[in-house]
Amino acid sequence: MTGLATTDLVIDHAVAQVGGAIQFLLDVTPINSDEVLTAYAEGDRMPRFAYRDLQTDPDVAQGMLDLIDLDAVSDPTLGALLRAKHREMTLQLDLLRARDTPDFLPLSLELYGGVTPALLDIAEHLLEHVPRGAGRGEQVGAVEFHALACAEIEHYKEQDPDIEMNAEVRHDVAGVLVSGDTLLIAETSAVQSARTNALLQHEVGTHLVTQVNGSAQPIRVLGTGLAGYDETQEGLAVLAEVACGGLTPFRLRQLAARVLTVHRLVSGASFSESFEALMELGFPQGSAFTTTMRAYRSGGLTKDAIYLRGLVDLLHHVRDGGELDLLFLGKFSLRDLPLIADLRDRGVLNPPRLRPRYLDDPDAMPRMVRASQLESLSELIGVAA
């Protein structure tokens, strides 16, 4: 027994169902970024991004949300979590309606926030003190990376053969990302060989593992993600890169560049101005373009500031003696950790089905602890080596 009323679970499942139908990140990401990059490199300085047709009508999804009676939730902890998620999904639907319009950026700032002076200082310090490093080196293409991802997934299926965890190569996505229970790999993806394990631990070992664990909970919203989960998820995923020794100088500079680009976006810089700023910092053309595209997509998405912000928050959490195991039970924000702990302590939540593979490395936890004690994030490279 979960200790929750059946009515509470019905409402939770209804919220999770709507949440699972909203493919927000896919819907706000261009499907023609490679073509636009080619045109941009040839002198076309007016990027014309195209987006997929929305698979879920925002008005229909909003109507489904409006039918959910959150006041009927009897458990106060669950009620607080579901009300916050309901508000977040309403904001996501507003963003989808505003896609590629001037209204998008203010809504994005409401959802993800912007760049604080403290975070900007950290990013600028990283870009000044972390070495630019060598070139991209040997690379792994989409087909080979898909094979590596499938092997990683098989490792988890050996732990539990009944889990749903998949990987696909797709023509209509940019880069590598997780949507639901599937790792999506763009057919044009090229991953630096030195980064393959770190990327697997980021995407499979964090995003897919927490999706599986969350979906197995009586509270199904832990699988689709509670309000504000992105920041902690991305911070935890980057921390996994540190733990497995795969955080490279280029990757750390990339996270800092994302913060800088979001700051420039919000400050009114044009796409070309932000792109040129990254080129001046020594980023390759393709990387500079992708980072700029990610920030300017759909009218201005400030999400990319959360990777570095989430990492900083997680490092503080580890430094203060905070536990990490609870964070693998599902997708939720660090600020909701006390509420999740309350549910666990009451016996509401199930133990995790999967344990991240990188935690099997005896050096993983010492690396994370050392990282949490650094005076400057620029020293992370020495820890992760």
VOGU-3710 file (C-alpha; in Angstrom, 3 decimals, decimal comma):
1> mtglattdlv> 0,000/0,000/0,000  1,189/3,509/-0,798  -0,427/5,273/2,125  -2,131/7,626/-0,338  -5,846/7,823/-1,018  -7,031/6,356/-4,318  -8,435/9,752/-5,291  -4,994/11,314/-4,800  -3,417/8,705/-7,071  -6,079/9,209/-9,730
11> idhavaqvgg> -5,336/12,937/-9,778  -1,578/12,307/-9,870  -1,967/9,921/-12,801  -4,098/12,468/-14,668  -1,451/15,172/-14,203  1,273/12,736/-15,324  -0,740/11,781/-18,405  -0,946/15,388/-19,563  2,711/15,941/-18,689  3,744/12,950/-20,761
21> aiqflldvtp> 1,835/14,286/-23,764  3,677/17,624/-23,745  6,945/17,158/-25,672  8,141/20,619/-24,827  11,843/20,416/-25,669  11,237/18,692/-28,991  8,556/21,206/-29,898  10,758/24,273/-29,298  13,902/22,925/-31,009  14,512/23,581/-34,731
31> insdevltay> 14,379/20,641/-37,106  16,559/22,337/-39,733  19,535/23,558/-37,687  22,099/21,812/-39,917  20,719/23,446/-43,060  20,629/26,836/-41,368  24,235/26,413/-40,194  25,315/25,735/-43,776  23,486/28,821/-44,999  24,893/30,879/-42,129
41> aegdrmprfa> 28,445/29,799/-42,938  27,845/30,890/-46,536  26,886/34,392/-45,438  23,166/34,272/-44,653  23,061/36,098/-41,320  19,284/35,785/-40,857  18,696/32,271/-39,459  15,301/30,927/-40,472  14,521/28,056/-38,159  11,669/25,646/-38,774
51> yrdlqtdpdv> 9,828/23,677/-36,085  7,819/20,490/-36,020  4,054/20,644/-35,974  2,820/20,469/-32,388  1,845/16,889/-31,597  -0,426/18,031/-28,774  -2,785/20,988/-29,182  -1,977/23,357/-26,286  -5,647/24,290/-25,929  -6,677/20,623/-25,667
61> aqgmldlidl> -3,936/19,927/-23,120  -4,980/23,002/-21,140  -8,564/21,798/-21,201  -7,447/18,457/-19,778  -5,530/20,253/-17,041  -8,525/22,426/-16,209  -10,625/19,309/-15,626  -8,264/18,105/-12,870  -9,558/19,020/-9,417  -6,393/19,645/-7,413
71> davsdptlga> -8,440/20,771/-4,426  -9,556/17,161/-4,044  -6,017/15,991/-3,167  -6,066/15,059/0,514  -2,330/14,527/1,090  -0,785/17,965/1,715  2,684/17,015/0,425  1,366/15,539/-2,795  -1,056/18,432/-3,191  1,765/20,982/-3,020
81> llrakhremt> 3,800/19,055/-5,608  0,878/18,635/-8,022  -0,221/22,267/-7,801  3,298/23,420/-8,654  3,428/20,988/-11,590  0,026/22,156/-12,816  1,255/25,767/-12,859  4,429/24,792/-14,687  2,567/22,871/-17,399  0,221/25,814/-17,933
91> lqldllrard> 3,299/27,991/-18,466  4,800/25,437/-20,883  1,595/25,461/-22,911  1,676/29,261/-23,001  5,237/28,993/-24,330  4,180/26,587/-27,080  1,432/28,994/-28,130  4,028/31,792/-28,231  6,640/29,771/-30,118  8,742/31,926/-32,459
101> tpdflplsle> 7,095/35,179/-31,336  8,296/38,087/-29,140  6,127/36,755/-26,306  8,270/33,639/-25,946  11,302/35,098/-24,139  9,413/36,699/-21,212  7,604/33,402/-20,640  10,914/31,526/-20,799  12,332/33,840/-18,149  9,332/33,046/-15,981
111> lyggvtpall> 9,853/29,309/-16,441  13,646/28,992/-16,267  14,817/32,330/-14,919  17,710/34,285/-16,345  21,348/34,743/-15,388  22,165/36,205/-11,973  25,294/38,358/-11,555  26,840/35,588/-9,428  26,278/32,942/-12,127  27,598/35,282/-14,811
121> diaehllehv> 30,746/35,840/-12,746  31,303/32,079/-12,497  30,812/31,636/-16,246  33,159/34,475/-17,145  35,782/33,146/-14,720  35,594/29,706/-16,341  35,976/31,114/-19,839  39,006/33,111/-18,699  40,767/30,396/-16,690  39,857/27,031/-18,244
131> prgagrgeqv> 42,212/26,311/-21,157  40,696/26,163/-24,604  42,249/22,770/-25,158  43,010/20,855/-28,302  40,734/20,255/-31,266  37,812/17,894/-31,317  40,023/14,868/-32,003  38,605/11,494/-32,971  34,828/11,478/-33,223  32,049/8,927/-33,005
141> gavefhalac> 29,176/9,190/-35,473  25,475/8,698/-34,794  25,384/5,000/-35,700  28,365/4,109/-33,518  27,113/6,213/-30,615  23,716/4,547/-30,938  25,435/1,171/-30,593  27,227/2,378/-27,450  23,961/3,685/-26,045  22,207/0,374/-26,734
151> aeiehykeqd> 25,005/-1,473/-24,919  24,616/0,902/-21,965  20,880/0,303/-21,948  21,452/-3,465/-21,971  23,484/-3,051/-18,776  20,396/-1,658/-17,074  18,107/-4,259/-18,580  20,318/-6,881/-16,967  19,382/-5,263/-13,641  15,698/-5,257/-14,569
161> pdiemnaevr> 14,574/-6,785/-17,886  11,119/-5,205/-17,631  12,234/-1,583/-17,862  11,349/0,638/-20,815  14,519/2,324/-22,051  15,321/2,898/-25,729  17,620/4,717/-28,145  16,889/5,924/-31,684  18,738/7,723/-34,459  16,450/10,442/-35,837
171> hdvagvlvsg> 16,588/12,951/-38,667  14,304/15,472/-36,952  16,280/16,224/-33,758  19,351/18,305/-32,990  22,215/16,747/-31,043  21,526/14,125/-28,383  18,629/14,385/-25,948  16,170/12,319/-23,937  12,441/12,455/-24,530  10,376/10,245/-22,245
181> dtlliaetsa> 11,968/6,804/-22,120  13,988/7,246/-25,323  17,436/8,638/-26,094  17,181/10,519/-29,390  20,346/10,874/-31,473  20,464/13,187/-34,470  21,669/11,360/-37,565  24,255/14,127/-38,051  25,601/13,830/-34,491  29,355/13,574/-33,950
191> vqsartnall> 30,545/12,951/-30,397  34,159/13,394/-29,356  35,506/9,931/-28,497  36,846/11,181/-25,165  33,316/12,348/-24,309  31,304/9,225/-25,135  31,216/7,704/-21,644  30,472/11,043/-19,988  27,603/11,651/-22,418  26,224/8,159/-21,783
201> qhevgthlvt> 26,289/8,756/-18,016  24,635/12,137/-18,557  21,827/10,946/-20,815  21,341/7,269/-19,942  22,792/7,075/-16,435  20,913/10,153/-15,245  17,991/11,165/-17,443  16,810/7,684/-18,444  17,574/6,069/-15,086  15,544/8,678/-13,191
211> qvngsaqpir> 12,742/8,370/-15,754  12,556/4,611/-15,175  12,760/4,982/-11,397  10,188/7,767/-11,350  7,761/5,896/-13,588  7,861/2,963/-11,163  6,693/5,124/-8,277  3,071/5,215/-7,108  3,314/8,969/-7,776  3,678/8,893/-11,555
221> vlgtglagyd> 4,569/12,566/-11,917  8,012/11,593/-10,626  8,527/9,927/-14,013  7,418/12,839/-16,198  9,041/15,329/-13,841  7,879/17,585/-11,027  7,943/21,369/-11,374  11,426/22,801/-11,864  13,065/19,401/-12,193  15,170/20,387/-15,214
231> etqeglavla> 17,737/22,383/-13,284  18,484/19,642/-10,767  18,381/16,966/-13,477  20,926/18,778/-15,625  23,091/19,578/-12,604  22,982/15,916/-11,571  23,791/14,837/-15,128  26,841/17,128/-15,307  27,872/15,900/-11,852  27,766/12,384/-13,352
241> evacggltpf> 30,277/13,578/-15,950  32,527/14,716/-13,115  32,034/11,447/-11,234  33,030/9,268/-14,180  36,090/11,402/-14,940  34,757/12,628/-18,279  34,334/16,375/-17,802  36,708/17,928/-20,341  37,942/21,530/-20,508  35,901/22,073/-23,678
251> rlrqlaarvl> 32,734/20,801/-21,984  33,192/23,065/-18,969  33,806/26,030/-21,250  30,715/25,049/-23,223  28,532/25,177/-20,092  29,943/28,608/-19,293  29,363/29,754/-22,879  25,714/28,757/-22,598  25,314/31,020/-19,571  27,051/33,889/-21,360
261> tvhrlvsgas> 24,866/33,437/-24,443  21,643/33,400/-22,434  22,814/36,586/-20,692  23,526/38,236/-24,043  20,140/37,102/-25,376  18,274/38,647/-22,452  20,401/41,812/-22,736  19,181/42,314/-26,309  22,136/41,055/-28,358  21,352/39,749/-31,829
271> fsesfealme> 21,967/36,159/-32,927  25,028/37,247/-34,904  26,437/39,300/-32,023  26,198/36,320/-29,672  27,663/33,984/-32,291  30,615/36,297/-32,928  31,232/36,641/-29,184  31,690/32,874/-28,944  33,953/32,795/-31,986  36,136/35,432/-30,332
281> lgfpqgsaft> 36,363/33,168/-27,286  37,841/30,452/-29,485  34,846/28,175/-29,988  34,702/26,330/-33,331  32,120/27,625/-35,768  29,796/24,641/-35,426  29,883/24,709/-31,623  29,375/28,477/-31,510  26,405/28,199/-33,841  24,776/25,362/-31,879
291> ttmrayrsgg> 25,186/27,178/-28,561  23,678/30,327/-30,041  20,844/28,405/-31,685  19,967/26,702/-28,407  19,546/30,064/-26,686  17,729/31,866/-29,513  15,425/29,017/-30,573  11,694/29,647/-30,647  12,180/33,297/-29,722  14,619/32,926/-26,823
301> ltkdaiylrg> 14,932/29,903/-24,522  16,835/30,617/-21,301  17,007/26,935/-20,305  20,732/26,626/-21,056  21,651/28,696/-17,998  20,412/25,893/-15,752  23,228/23,421/-16,522  25,919/25,417/-14,747  23,469/26,726/-12,141  22,271/23,205/-11,390
311> lvdllhhvrd> 25,837/21,920/-11,098  26,746/24,677/-8,629  23,670/23,879/-6,514  24,446/20,141/-6,509  28,066/20,742/-5,522  26,877/22,874/-2,604  24,470/20,091/-1,676  27,273/17,506/-1,633  29,600/19,846/0,265  26,943/20,303/2,952
321> ggeldllflg> 26,612/16,540/3,391  23,394/16,167/1,423  22,471/12,729/0,153  22,364/11,919/-3,559  20,573/8,558/-3,513  17,176/10,163/-3,046  17,668/12,219/-6,200  17,618/9,046/-8,314  14,055/8,139/-7,277  12,629/10,332/-10,028
331> kfslrdlpli> 12,743/13,759/-11,634  12,327/16,615/-9,193  13,935/19,826/-8,018  16,474/20,012/-5,232  14,152/22,437/-3,455  11,528/19,667/-3,295  13,952/17,259/-1,628  12,342/17,722/1,838  8,928/16,857/0,391  10,291/13,768/-1,370
341> adlrdrgvln> 12,064/12,742/1,843  8,745/13,094/3,684  7,048/10,759/1,198  9,907/8,272/1,454  9,912/8,339/5,250  6,179/7,626/5,258  6,699/4,572/3,046  4,914/6,132/0,076  7,790/5,700/-2,386  9,352/2,524/-3,730
351> pprlrpryld> 13,109/1,853/-3,744  14,752/2,755/-7,081  14,622/0,050/-9,753  17,970/1,132/-11,169  21,237/2,466/-9,777  23,366/4,697/-12,039  26,224/2,709/-13,531  28,834/5,372/-12,804  28,309/4,938/-9,057  29,852/1,468/-9,389
361> dpdamprmvr> 33,195/3,211/-9,971  34,932/3,391/-6,546  36,454/6,719/-7,593  33,074/8,318/-8,413  32,029/9,494/-4,961  35,521/10,722/-3,998  35,608/12,760/-7,217  32,267/14,375/-6,407  33,300/15,129/-2,843  36,582/16,682/-3,995
371> asqleslsel> 34,717/18,714/-6,599  32,341/20,049/-3,953  35,247/21,357/-1,887  36,936/23,371/-4,625  37,291/27,115/-4,227  36,835/27,620/-7,977  34,958/25,608/-10,604  37,909/26,090/-12,935  39,694/23,461/-10,831  37,090/20,839/-11,775
381> igvaa> 39,203/19,648/-14,679  41,873/18,338/-12,308  39,281/16,438/-10,299  37,602/14,904/-13,334  40,814/13,827/-15,036
//
